[in-house]
Amino acid sequence: MAHLIFLSHIHEEKDLAKIVQNAIESEFSGFVKVFVSSDGSTIPAGANFLKRIEDGLVDCIGGIYLISPKSVKRNWINFELGAVWIRNVLSLKNDNPEIPTIPFCHSGITPSKLPMPLTNLSAIEANNSAHLESAFKSIQTAVGGSGELKTDFDKLASEIINFEKKYTLGDNLVSLFQTINVNSTQIEQVITRCKGLAKGGRIKLSLGFIDQTVVAKIRTNINDNLSAYADVMQESAGIAFGNQGAINGGDTFVNVSTDLILEFEELLKEKIK
């Protein structure tokens, strides 16, 4: 019977969970099954979801937790992590094998940034090939295996980096264009214009007179997520009068990396309506 590894993740990160699941099951083919609640087979339609989760937490010989700035705040992740953590403490106390509990940090959070008490765990950076190899060796030990691992950890790290780019950078770029109310026709025009500009430059988008509250949202998104790829400027600050009353604002311009726009061309076309 295959050993069970419990892989905990939030729904938004199911694609990363699939990458890690495939890599582990390929490495330990026949010896390890990875419990992933979102894969459609671990918990079939109609099954008792909570009961399957409980069984997975009780039966697993190790737990992997996909930790990002989003998931670290979710109660469910912390519940599942705590369950395996306590099992490991009890196992070691009774002189039984260790049950590894490994946070896979990704998409902007690192082991050093984990909140207490997660900092006490042997967390890894999921986009680091050496860290991934170390985690797989911990799983190998947990299943009683030995020998050289066959996984190409550089390739696996690259797959995770690609996920992170789409999950964070691309989505933040989409959010920026949504905040400035760009529609599908306009994004097509922006992409076409970028293709005619030199690489490494920025395209200047004139937004007209914009409310200060909207500019603040744009600036926050850029400062928090896109500071290396975009900036916002406001000129001729003043007050505009319209049907909705006085508006504090100014003529606003956003400069965005043409390379970044072209890199996420398909995502922008898909998301901007």
Backbone bond lengths (Angstrom), bond angles and torsions (degrees), N, CA, C in turn:
res aa  C-N    CA-C-N  psi(-1)  N-CA   C-N-CA  omega(-1)  CA-C   N-CA-C  phi
1 M - - - 1.471 - - 1.532 109.93 -
2 A 1.302 117.04 135.03 1.462 121.70 -177.24 1.526 111.08 -69.73
3 H 1.329 115.17 143.21 1.454 120.65 173.51 1.525 109.39 -72.66
4 L 1.335 115.50 150.35 1.462 120.47 -176.13 1.527 110.88 -107.30
5 I 1.333 116.08 128.69 1.466 122.81 170.35 1.525 107.28 -108.67
6 F 1.324 115.78 126.64 1.463 120.68 179.64 1.528 108.89 -90.30
7 L 1.335 117.08 120.12 1.467 121.71 -179.60 1.526 108.34 -110.86
8 S 1.321 115.51 111.82 1.463 121.54 -176.05 1.527 110.45 -99.27
9 H 1.336 116.18 134.62 1.467 120.11 -178.05 1.514 109.79 -158.99
10 I 1.323 116.80 162.34 1.457 120.61 172.93 1.524 108.40 -91.03
11 H 1.328 115.96 161.28 1.468 120.85 -173.70 1.527 112.20 -58.12
12 E 1.339 116.65 -38.41 1.463 120.31 -176.66 1.527 112.39 -64.05
13 E 1.331 116.68 -17.86 1.464 121.15 -176.20 1.526 112.40 -110.47
14 K 1.328 115.61 25.02 1.470 120.13 -177.90 1.529 112.04 -64.64
15 D 1.334 117.35 -30.49 1.473 119.55 179.00 1.527 111.12 -66.50
16 L 1.314 116.82 -38.22 1.466 120.47 176.27 1.523 110.01 -68.62
17 A 1.333 116.73 -39.56 1.466 120.18 177.71 1.526 110.71 -58.35
18 K 1.326 116.18 -39.55 1.466 120.71 179.52 1.523 111.13 -65.86
19 I 1.335 117.34 -39.74 1.466 121.34 178.54 1.529 110.15 -60.61
20 V 1.333 116.01 -47.38 1.471 120.80 -177.95 1.529 110.02 -68.67
21 Q 1.325 116.84 -41.98 1.468 120.60 178.60 1.526 111.10 -58.49
22 N 1.317 116.68 -48.87 1.471 120.41 -179.13 1.527 111.72 -60.90
23 A 1.329 116.08 -40.91 1.465 119.93 -178.45 1.522 111.53 -65.38
24 I 1.324 117.03 -42.99 1.472 120.59 -178.94 1.524 110.75 -68.14
25 E 1.334 116.41 -46.36 1.468 118.77 -178.09 1.520 111.46 -68.12
26 S 1.327 118.08 -28.91 1.456 120.73 175.49 1.526 110.69 -70.56
27 E 1.320 116.30 -41.86 1.469 121.02 179.93 1.527 111.64 -64.48
28 F 1.327 116.04 -44.37 1.466 120.32 -174.32 1.534 110.85 -111.74
29 S 1.309 116.02 40.60 1.466 122.13 -174.00 1.523 112.10 -48.65
30 G 1.330 114.75 124.12 1.455 120.72 178.54 1.508 114.58 88.05
31 F 1.339 117.07 -21.45 1.457 120.87 -177.43 1.528 112.81 -102.56
32 V 1.329 116.88 -21.57 1.458 120.90 -175.73 1.528 109.98 -134.93
33 K 1.326 115.08 134.76 1.460 121.56 170.93 1.523 106.88 -118.58
34 V 1.327 116.17 134.93 1.459 120.80 -178.95 1.521 109.54 -100.13
35 F 1.327 115.26 123.59 1.461 121.90 177.66 1.528 108.47 -82.01
36 V 1.337 116.40 112.40 1.464 122.23 177.41 1.523 107.44 -128.95
37 S 1.312 116.71 115.44 1.459 120.18 -172.01 1.516 113.58 -65.69
38 S 1.349 118.16 -20.64 1.467 120.66 -174.08 1.519 113.63 -96.44
39 D 1.346 119.22 0.73 1.469 118.94 -171.15 1.528 114.41 -84.36
40 G 1.341 117.44 -5.36 1.463 120.20 175.75 1.509 114.36 84.21
41 S 1.321 118.41 -13.17 1.469 120.57 179.30 1.521 111.85 -114.30
42 T 1.326 117.26 -33.42 1.461 119.90 177.69 1.524 110.08 -60.96
43 I 1.341 116.15 -44.15 1.465 121.36 175.62 1.520 107.52 -122.85
44 P 1.343 118.07 94.97 1.467 121.36 -178.28 1.526 111.77 -63.18
45 A 1.313 115.66 157.70 1.458 120.95 177.13 1.522 109.71 -57.10
46 G 1.321 116.12 135.08 1.454 121.20 178.92 1.513 114.56 91.07
47 A 1.327 117.16 -11.86 1.463 120.30 -179.34 1.524 109.73 -75.92
48 N 1.325 116.11 158.15 1.457 121.85 177.23 1.527 108.31 -73.84
49 F 1.326 116.05 105.33 1.460 120.98 -172.43 1.527 111.88 -59.99
50 L 1.313 116.86 -52.44 1.462 120.16 -176.09 1.517 111.44 -63.30
51 K 1.349 116.86 -38.98 1.470 119.97 179.93 1.534 110.23 -64.21
52 R 1.333 117.86 -40.41 1.471 120.73 178.50 1.527 110.86 -65.33
53 I 1.336 116.53 -38.55 1.463 120.35 176.93 1.523 109.77 -62.68
54 E 1.326 116.30 -46.98 1.468 120.38 180.00 1.524 111.23 -60.06
55 D 1.325 116.31 -44.44 1.474 120.07 179.58 1.525 110.58 -62.14
56 G 1.341 115.99 -41.18 1.460 119.91 179.62 1.516 112.11 -62.80
57 L 1.325 116.73 -41.29 1.461 121.20 -179.88 1.530 111.71 -68.29
58 V 1.315 116.63 -33.04 1.470 121.00 -179.43 1.527 111.43 -78.58
59 D 1.332 117.66 -37.83 1.469 121.80 -171.99 1.528 114.32 -90.02
60 C 1.331 118.70 -16.42 1.465 120.12 -173.17 1.525 112.36 -69.55
61 I 1.327 115.46 152.30 1.462 121.26 176.38 1.532 110.68 -103.54
62 G 1.327 116.17 7.93 1.455 121.76 176.85 1.515 110.37 -179.06
63 G 1.318 116.45 157.41 1.457 120.79 -179.72 1.518 111.37 -131.73
64 I 1.322 115.91 136.95 1.461 122.70 174.82 1.520 107.34 -118.58
65 Y 1.328 115.62 136.16 1.457 120.31 -175.00 1.518 109.31 -127.83
66 L 1.322 116.74 119.67 1.459 121.57 -180.00 1.523 107.65 -82.01
67 I 1.340 115.58 107.38 1.457 121.11 -173.69 1.523 110.45 -110.78
68 S 1.323 115.69 119.92 1.460 123.64 177.13 1.527 107.74 -128.63
69 P 1.331 118.15 173.56 1.466 118.96 175.41 1.530 112.62 -57.60
70 K 1.325 117.11 -25.50 1.466 120.68 177.64 1.525 111.47 -81.39
71 S 1.328 116.54 -51.74 1.459 120.01 -171.58 1.523 113.38 -70.11
72 V 1.343 117.10 -28.22 1.464 119.69 -176.98 1.527 111.45 -64.28
73 K 1.334 116.24 -18.61 1.464 120.80 179.87 1.528 112.98 -92.17
74 R 1.318 117.25 -4.64 1.457 120.35 -174.90 1.535 111.15 -88.65
75 N 1.320 115.32 131.97 1.463 120.95 -177.67 1.521 112.41 -62.26
76 W 1.336 116.51 -37.10 1.468 119.76 -174.43 1.523 111.54 -64.65
77 I 1.338 116.02 -41.47 1.464 120.26 177.67 1.523 110.15 -59.95
78 N 1.316 116.24 -46.21 1.458 120.16 -177.92 1.521 111.80 -67.03
79 F 1.322 116.74 -33.66 1.465 121.15 176.34 1.523 110.58 -63.46
80 E 1.336 116.49 -47.83 1.464 120.50 -178.26 1.527 111.51 -67.57
81 L 1.330 115.80 -38.38 1.459 119.28 178.87 1.526 110.46 -65.20
82 G 1.324 116.19 -44.39 1.461 120.73 -179.40 1.512 112.79 -61.69
83 A 1.335 116.99 -35.27 1.461 120.71 -178.55 1.522 111.29 -62.92
84 V 1.337 117.07 -46.27 1.462 120.58 -179.15 1.529 110.34 -73.63
85 W 1.297 116.57 -34.50 1.464 121.22 178.25 1.537 110.11 -58.38
86 I 1.328 116.22 -48.68 1.474 120.48 -179.79 1.524 110.30 -65.44
87 R 1.327 117.35 -39.18 1.465 119.71 176.82 1.521 110.79 -58.70
88 N 1.334 116.30 -40.00 1.468 120.36 179.65 1.522 111.01 -66.00
89 V 1.321 116.72 -42.88 1.475 120.46 178.90 1.522 110.15 -58.96
90 L 1.326 117.06 -45.24 1.464 121.24 -179.97 1.520 111.49 -67.17
91 S 1.338 116.39 -37.88 1.456 120.52 179.69 1.527 110.88 -62.78
92 L 1.329 116.44 -47.23 1.461 120.73 -179.82 1.525 111.30 -66.55
93 K 1.322 116.45 -36.13 1.467 120.82 179.74 1.517 111.04 -63.09
94 N 1.326 116.39 -31.31 1.473 121.46 -179.57 1.532 112.05 -96.71
95 D 1.359 115.17 17.58 1.468 121.37 178.13 1.526 113.03 61.37
96 N 1.323 115.93 32.57 1.462 121.88 176.15 1.531 109.12 -102.32
97 P 1.340 117.93 169.31 1.471 120.22 -176.19 1.525 113.02 -61.08
98 E 1.319 114.00 154.47 1.461 120.31 176.79 1.523 110.19 -69.11
99 I 1.323 116.29 141.96 1.463 122.89 173.80 1.531 105.76 -108.38
100 P 1.336 117.71 97.37 1.470 119.34 -174.00 1.523 112.76 -60.87
101 T 1.321 114.74 137.30 1.458 122.61 177.33 1.517 106.61 -124.08
102 I 1.340 116.89 103.56 1.468 120.85 -167.82 1.531 111.61 -120.40
103 P 1.324 117.62 109.87 1.463 119.67 170.89 1.533 110.55 -74.22
104 F 1.331 116.60 128.55 1.468 123.08 173.39 1.528 106.97 -98.30
105 C 1.329 117.22 101.05 1.462 121.21 -177.77 1.529 110.42 -80.22
106 H 1.319 116.80 136.63 1.468 120.16 -177.80 1.526 111.19 -156.25
107 S 1.302 114.79 167.33 1.470 123.43 170.78 1.518 113.87 57.77
108 G 1.332 116.21 38.48 1.461 118.53 172.71 1.506 116.08 112.90
109 I 1.316 118.07 -4.85 1.463 120.01 176.28 1.521 108.10 -117.84
110 T 1.312 116.46 142.38 1.460 122.42 -179.89 1.518 109.11 -122.58
111 P 1.337 118.25 163.67 1.475 119.88 -179.85 1.521 113.56 -53.07
112 S 1.323 117.33 -36.02 1.461 120.14 -178.30 1.525 112.86 -70.52
113 K 1.343 116.34 -17.95 1.464 120.58 -179.21 1.528 112.90 -96.83
114 L 1.325 117.23 0.23 1.459 119.76 -179.63 1.527 110.28 -67.67
115 P 1.322 116.81 142.60 1.470 119.19 177.62 1.525 110.74 -74.87
116 M 1.304 116.00 160.05 1.460 119.95 171.91 1.522 108.21 -67.80
117 P 1.330 118.26 144.79 1.462 128.38 1.57 1.545 113.73 -93.25
118 L 1.356 117.42 11.22 1.461 119.67 -176.28 1.527 112.50 -64.02
119 T 1.331 116.43 -23.17 1.468 119.93 179.51 1.528 111.89 -63.64
120 N 1.334 116.92 -16.73 1.466 119.88 179.95 1.530 112.44 -80.43
121 L 1.330 116.97 -8.78 1.458 120.81 -179.05 1.528 110.40 -90.94
122 S 1.311 115.93 160.58 1.470 121.21 179.77 1.523 109.54 -85.32
123 A 1.328 114.82 72.10 1.461 120.56 -178.57 1.520 110.60 -75.05
124 I 1.327 115.90 154.99 1.462 121.31 177.40 1.518 110.25 -125.31
125 E 1.334 115.68 161.51 1.458 121.50 169.48 1.523 106.81 -89.47
126 A 1.321 116.72 115.02 1.462 121.00 -170.94 1.522 113.56 -65.74
127 N 1.329 117.90 -19.45 1.470 120.06 179.91 1.528 112.35 -95.56
128 N 1.325 117.21 13.23 1.456 123.15 -180.00 1.525 109.32 -108.53
129 S 1.327 117.58 116.94 1.466 121.29 -173.69 1.526 112.33 -61.00
130 A 1.329 117.19 -38.99 1.466 120.18 -179.94 1.525 110.80 -66.65
131 H 1.326 116.92 -38.36 1.462 121.01 177.86 1.530 110.72 -65.76
132 L 1.326 115.56 -41.34 1.465 119.70 178.81 1.527 110.59 -61.85
133 E 1.310 116.46 -42.87 1.464 119.96 179.48 1.527 110.72 -61.79
134 S 1.321 116.33 -40.24 1.465 120.61 178.20 1.524 111.15 -61.88
135 A 1.341 116.25 -41.78 1.463 120.47 179.49 1.524 111.08 -64.88
136 F 1.325 116.39 -41.31 1.466 120.19 179.64 1.524 110.79 -66.40
137 K 1.325 117.08 -33.76 1.465 119.96 177.06 1.532 110.60 -66.87
138 S 1.331 116.78 -34.42 1.467 120.73 176.07 1.518 110.35 -64.55
139 I 1.337 116.63 -39.84 1.468 120.37 176.91 1.520 109.78 -66.62
140 Q 1.322 116.32 -41.96 1.468 120.77 178.82 1.526 110.82 -57.89
141 T 1.319 116.78 -43.65 1.466 121.13 178.45 1.521 110.75 -64.03
142 A 1.339 116.23 -40.86 1.464 120.87 -178.41 1.522 112.39 -63.42
143 V 1.344 117.22 -31.10 1.468 120.26 -179.41 1.531 111.14 -93.38
144 G 1.333 116.07 2.30 1.463 119.76 177.83 1.506 113.92 80.42
145 G 1.338 117.06 22.23 1.458 120.44 -178.69 1.512 112.42 -94.76
146 S 1.323 115.97 176.24 1.460 122.13 177.98 1.521 108.70 -159.76
147 G 1.333 116.21 173.50 1.456 120.01 177.29 1.513 112.59 99.53
148 E 1.339 115.45 179.95 1.455 121.90 -178.65 1.526 111.29 -73.28
149 L 1.331 115.21 139.24 1.464 120.70 175.30 1.525 108.92 -83.61
150 K 1.328 116.70 145.64 1.467 120.77 -176.34 1.527 113.76 -97.93
151 T 1.327 116.91 -11.29 1.467 120.32 -177.31 1.524 111.58 -63.72
152 D 1.336 116.02 139.14 1.463 121.89 172.78 1.530 106.25 -85.43
153 F 1.328 116.80 96.54 1.465 120.62 -173.01 1.528 112.33 -72.46
154 D 1.324 117.71 -26.58 1.472 119.51 173.95 1.532 110.37 -64.49
155 K 1.315 115.86 -41.90 1.468 120.25 178.56 1.520 110.85 -66.66
156 L 1.339 116.11 -42.41 1.468 119.98 179.46 1.525 110.22 -62.69
157 A 1.333 116.90 -43.39 1.465 120.58 178.13 1.524 110.72 -60.77
158 S 1.336 117.37 -38.72 1.467 121.29 178.65 1.528 111.22 -64.51
159 E 1.329 116.74 -39.66 1.463 120.44 177.09 1.523 110.72 -61.64
160 I 1.322 116.23 -40.41 1.457 120.50 -179.53 1.524 110.53 -69.75
161 I 1.320 117.12 -39.39 1.464 121.15 176.70 1.526 110.21 -61.31
162 N 1.322 117.14 -41.48 1.463 120.56 178.15 1.522 110.97 -63.01
163 F 1.326 116.29 -39.62 1.467 119.34 175.59 1.523 110.13 -61.35
164 E 1.334 116.46 -47.10 1.467 120.90 -178.14 1.527 111.20 -59.19
165 K 1.330 116.56 -41.53 1.463 120.40 -179.01 1.522 110.29 -61.44
166 K 1.330 115.72 -44.97 1.454 119.14 179.72 1.525 111.37 -69.95
167 Y 1.320 115.73 -40.35 1.465 121.91 -175.43 1.524 112.04 -68.05
168 T 1.315 117.66 -34.74 1.459 120.54 -174.73 1.526 112.58 -110.24
169 L 1.318 116.30 -64.48 1.455 119.87 -173.25 1.527 112.10 -63.13
170 G 1.322 116.46 -50.18 1.455 119.90 -179.10 1.514 112.70 -62.19
171 D 1.323 116.15 -43.98 1.463 120.06 -179.97 1.527 111.63 -66.30
172 N 1.331 116.63 -35.86 1.464 119.57 178.16 1.523 111.23 -68.61
173 L 1.329 116.34 -34.18 1.461 120.15 175.88 1.530 110.20 -65.78
174 V 1.323 116.07 -43.74 1.469 120.47 175.84 1.526 110.18 -58.24
175 S 1.335 115.93 -45.05 1.468 120.66 -179.71 1.525 111.61 -60.39
176 L 1.330 116.26 -38.16 1.461 119.76 178.39 1.525 110.94 -61.68
177 F 1.321 116.93 -48.00 1.461 119.92 -178.91 1.534 111.59 -68.00
178 Q 1.321 116.91 -32.30 1.463 119.40 176.48 1.525 110.98 -67.92
179 T 1.326 116.50 -37.03 1.463 120.52 179.48 1.524 111.66 -64.15
180 I 1.331 116.50 -35.28 1.469 119.07 -179.83 1.534 111.59 -92.83
181 N 1.352 114.86 12.61 1.471 122.08 171.72 1.526 114.13 60.39
182 V 1.320 116.03 40.69 1.464 120.19 174.14 1.527 108.71 -78.76
183 N 1.336 117.78 134.64 1.464 120.75 178.62 1.531 110.72 -100.31
184 S 1.333 116.12 179.34 1.470 120.61 -174.43 1.523 112.77 -62.17
185 T 1.328 116.84 -38.58 1.471 120.11 178.82 1.524 110.55 -65.65
186 Q 1.313 115.65 -43.48 1.462 120.18 -179.02 1.530 111.87 -66.34
187 I 1.338 117.01 -38.11 1.470 118.06 -179.66 1.525 110.43 -67.94
188 E 1.319 116.98 -33.56 1.468 120.31 174.58 1.525 110.30 -62.00
189 Q 1.332 116.46 -40.99 1.462 120.90 179.42 1.525 110.90 -66.22
190 V 1.333 116.03 -40.17 1.470 120.31 178.77 1.529 110.19 -63.32
191 I 1.330 116.72 -44.82 1.477 120.98 -179.66 1.517 111.28 -62.86
192 T 1.332 116.02 -43.78 1.472 120.19 178.74 1.523 110.63 -60.82
193 R 1.339 116.47 -43.10 1.461 120.66 179.42 1.531 111.03 -63.54
194 C 1.336 116.73 -40.60 1.470 120.96 -179.73 1.526 111.45 -61.41
195 K 1.328 116.04 -35.58 1.470 120.02 -179.61 1.519 112.02 -66.68
196 G 1.320 116.45 -20.36 1.454 120.09 179.13 1.509 113.90 -95.11
197 L 1.347 116.38 -1.64 1.465 121.07 -179.70 1.522 110.97 -100.24
198 A 1.314 115.67 160.38 1.464 121.11 -179.78 1.537 110.57 -68.00
199 K 1.318 115.80 147.06 1.454 120.42 176.51 1.526 109.96 -65.28
200 G 1.317 114.31 147.87 1.462 119.88 177.69 1.519 114.03 85.74
201 G 1.318 116.97 0.51 1.460 119.93 -179.64 1.520 112.51 -100.12
202 R 1.323 114.88 -170.69 1.463 121.49 178.52 1.526 109.88 -131.45
203 I 1.307 115.24 146.58 1.453 120.69 176.14 1.524 107.97 -97.57
204 K 1.325 116.34 135.07 1.458 121.92 -178.15 1.529 109.04 -95.32
205 L 1.326 116.15 119.95 1.458 122.10 -179.31 1.522 109.03 -106.65
206 S 1.321 116.81 119.21 1.457 122.00 178.45 1.524 109.24 -91.27
207 L 1.325 116.20 119.45 1.464 120.60 -174.36 1.523 112.56 -100.36
208 G 1.343 117.67 -5.90 1.453 120.35 -176.89 1.528 111.01 78.79
209 F 1.335 116.13 -159.09 1.471 121.08 -178.64 1.528 108.57 -78.48
210 I 1.344 116.11 117.50 1.461 121.70 -175.14 1.520 110.72 -120.72
211 D 1.326 114.87 138.94 1.468 122.58 176.86 1.531 109.86 -58.25
212 Q 1.335 115.78 140.97 1.459 120.82 -179.51 1.531 112.45 -59.60
213 T 1.324 117.90 -33.23 1.470 119.86 -179.30 1.530 110.94 -66.79
214 V 1.336 116.46 -35.97 1.465 120.24 177.19 1.522 109.73 -70.00
215 V 1.320 116.73 -41.79 1.463 120.80 178.38 1.527 109.94 -60.24
216 A 1.328 116.71 -38.29 1.463 120.44 179.24 1.530 110.78 -62.91
217 K 1.332 117.07 -38.77 1.469 121.01 177.39 1.522 110.98 -65.94
218 I 1.324 115.57 -42.88 1.472 120.59 178.38 1.529 109.62 -60.94
219 R 1.325 115.86 -46.76 1.470 120.60 -177.32 1.536 110.80 -64.23
220 T 1.324 117.32 -39.01 1.467 120.82 179.52 1.523 110.85 -64.33
221 N 1.329 116.48 -45.05 1.469 120.95 178.92 1.526 110.37 -60.18
222 I 1.324 116.69 -45.47 1.464 120.51 -178.94 1.526 111.00 -66.07
223 N 1.330 116.63 -47.73 1.463 119.89 -177.44 1.519 112.19 -63.94
224 D 1.327 116.63 -37.16 1.472 120.49 -176.36 1.528 112.70 -81.58
225 N 1.336 116.80 -31.48 1.464 118.57 -168.23 1.527 116.11 -129.33
226 L 1.335 117.43 -23.19 1.466 119.58 -170.93 1.520 112.59 -132.54
227 S 1.312 117.14 25.91 1.469 120.24 -172.94 1.528 113.59 -59.40
228 A 1.340 116.53 -27.89 1.467 119.69 -179.34 1.531 112.18 -84.92
229 Y 1.323 116.88 -5.93 1.464 119.74 -171.39 1.535 114.38 -125.56
230 A 1.323 117.42 -9.43 1.468 118.81 -175.65 1.525 110.64 -154.86
231 D 1.314 115.51 162.03 1.470 121.41 172.95 1.517 108.18 -152.32
232 V 1.311 116.01 161.17 1.463 121.47 -179.31 1.520 108.89 -127.58
233 M 1.329 116.38 138.89 1.462 121.97 178.47 1.525 108.35 -129.12
234 Q 1.333 115.12 147.73 1.461 119.97 176.55 1.520 108.85 -131.52
235 E 1.320 115.43 130.93 1.460 121.52 -178.85 1.526 109.64 -123.16
236 S 1.307 115.42 161.25 1.475 121.83 175.15 1.521 111.73 51.31
237 A 1.332 116.00 51.18 1.457 119.97 179.24 1.516 110.51 -60.96
238 G 1.319 115.85 141.18 1.462 119.97 -179.30 1.509 111.71 -175.40
239 I 1.307 116.18 -158.46 1.459 122.31 -178.24 1.527 108.48 -122.63
240 A 1.307 115.70 131.65 1.467 121.18 175.59 1.521 108.57 -111.08
241 F 1.346 116.48 144.58 1.454 121.30 -179.74 1.524 109.50 -114.22
242 G 1.334 115.44 130.92 1.459 120.23 179.87 1.506 111.01 -147.31
243 N 1.333 115.69 -165.07 1.458 120.71 -178.25 1.524 112.87 -61.57
244 Q 1.342 116.15 -26.85 1.463 120.24 -178.58 1.532 112.51 -96.29
245 G 1.327 116.56 10.92 1.453 120.03 178.51 1.507 112.27 97.78
246 A 1.333 115.91 -163.74 1.458 121.97 -177.31 1.526 110.93 -76.39
247 I 1.341 116.42 139.29 1.466 122.22 179.09 1.527 108.47 -126.41
248 N 1.339 115.60 124.16 1.459 120.52 173.99 1.513 108.93 -83.00
249 G 1.323 117.49 125.64 1.452 119.58 -178.10 1.500 112.42 -172.59
250 G 1.312 115.72 -152.36 1.457 120.83 179.57 1.513 110.74 179.91
251 D 1.320 115.97 169.61 1.464 120.70 176.83 1.528 107.99 -68.33
252 T 1.314 116.42 124.50 1.463 121.36 -169.37 1.523 111.46 -119.72
253 F 1.331 115.04 139.15 1.460 122.18 178.81 1.524 109.20 -131.00
254 V 1.324 115.79 137.39 1.468 121.33 175.62 1.519 107.93 -120.39
255 N 1.323 116.93 128.04 1.463 122.97 176.58 1.525 108.88 -105.79
256 V 1.319 116.40 125.26 1.461 120.96 -175.60 1.527 109.78 -127.20
257 S 1.322 116.00 141.18 1.462 122.04 178.46 1.526 111.01 -58.11
258 T 1.326 115.99 124.64 1.462 119.72 177.94 1.537 110.57 -66.52
259 D 1.325 116.42 -36.09 1.468 119.93 179.62 1.525 110.71 -62.07
260 L 1.343 116.20 -41.00 1.464 120.15 -179.15 1.521 110.89 -66.30
261 I 1.322 116.39 -42.01 1.468 120.40 178.97 1.521 110.51 -60.97
262 L 1.318 116.71 -44.63 1.468 120.25 -178.96 1.526 111.54 -70.57
263 E 1.324 117.22 -31.89 1.463 120.01 178.15 1.523 111.09 -63.69
264 F 1.344 115.88 -36.34 1.457 120.34 -178.31 1.526 111.60 -109.55
265 E 1.320 115.67 31.48 1.466 121.34 -179.18 1.527 111.94 -54.31
266 E 1.331 116.96 -49.57 1.465 120.43 -176.64 1.520 111.67 -66.10
267 L 1.339 116.88 -40.05 1.467 120.43 178.93 1.520 110.70 -63.65
268 L 1.324 117.19 -41.93 1.466 121.39 178.61 1.528 111.14 -63.03
269 K 1.332 116.28 -43.00 1.468 119.62 178.89 1.524 111.28 -64.80
270 E 1.328 115.77 -33.92 1.461 120.15 -179.18 1.525 112.10 -73.33
271 K 1.331 116.22 -39.72 1.466 120.46 -170.65 1.532 114.18 -92.40
272 I 1.328 117.08 -31.37 1.460 119.64 -176.55 1.519 109.44 -85.84
273 K 1.298 116.34 116.99 1.477 121.52 -177.69 1.517 111.36 -111.55
